[in-house]
């Protein structure tokens, strides 16, 4: 079976940046599983995996526009500390991430600087603007179930799990 829309793909991967730092990798015991064709993964990787088979190993470099997008400086802003309400001050530090409700749903916001009561926040994905190198080995391909297709994502072994 080849990877095509409506197949569930299991794979192992290592993600590195151009400097060779490992940014993310799948756990050896738990492959990464996704529903192909449902925009569950970045477009550049989905395109690279199309048509592949179990046992294939691909190494692909994906530019930012086919990964998490280019940085959008309009997503960086300075807000007053009062926006964080009763947050523990030790949590309001550079590098801290929190979830914010925006017009396009819940987004991860990162604090990039703290200057007294002026907090600089960045709504870009942490990997926006990055070129990403993936080393992927495909371990399994199967047809998606009708439930997976209706939900738009793969379900783990033993049924339906949503991770929040």
Buried (B, 14 or more C-beta within 10 A) or exposed (E): EBBBEEBBBBBBBBBBEEEEEEEEEBEEEEBBBBBBBBEBBBEBBBEBBEEBEBEBEBEBBBEBEBBBBEBEEEBBEEBEBEEBEEEEEEEBEEEBEBEEEEEEEEBEBBBBEBEEEEBBBBBBBEBBBBBBBBBBBBBEBBEBBEEBBEBEBBBEEEEEEEEE
